[in-house]
Amino acid sequence: MTLLSWLGETVNVMTLGGLALAVGILVDDGTVTIENINYHLELGKPIETAILDGAQQIVIPAFVTLLCLCIVFVPMFQLGGVAGYLFTPLAEAVVFALIGSFILSRTLVPTMANYLMRGHPSGPGHAHGEAATAKSRNPFKRFQQGFEVRFARFRERYRALLLLALGRPTVFIVGFLACVILSFGLWPFHGENFLPEVE
């Protein structure tokens, strides 16, 4: 918001739309960092070592992801006229939010993890131990435990499907390309407008 203000932009439909567009990615940066820290904790590393190793391991992929996402919005900065007036603030909001998210996921998230994960049990398999499966009277905890059980089932089904696709790469590639080619059959049915028609 500060960078947008410096550029003379206001909080409007386009800047809010840009932030709404980026919100999932913003959450992902912190989530990936925390998950990787948790992974290193499960290996039995001390909290500070786990944080440093976990953050260092994903810094390059996260930076490349940031560049790829920002490059998508670069052409919007070259727009002129009405299109530039409308979409440049959106692109600025997305790019600034992504850069801020990257910086915070490299600085604030590891720092907060150092404070908030101090009592975290470490060691292999702790997440699947008796403490994780013990029933709780807390309804939120029960909901979380139920979600984790259902998600584990879903993940196993997805893994089986993925192994099936990897086991038959030719069939998968041909099927995928067939779906892509068939999707082009929808092209004639799509209209083209600069902005949606207003009645």
Disulfide bonds with the S-S distance in Angstrom:
none
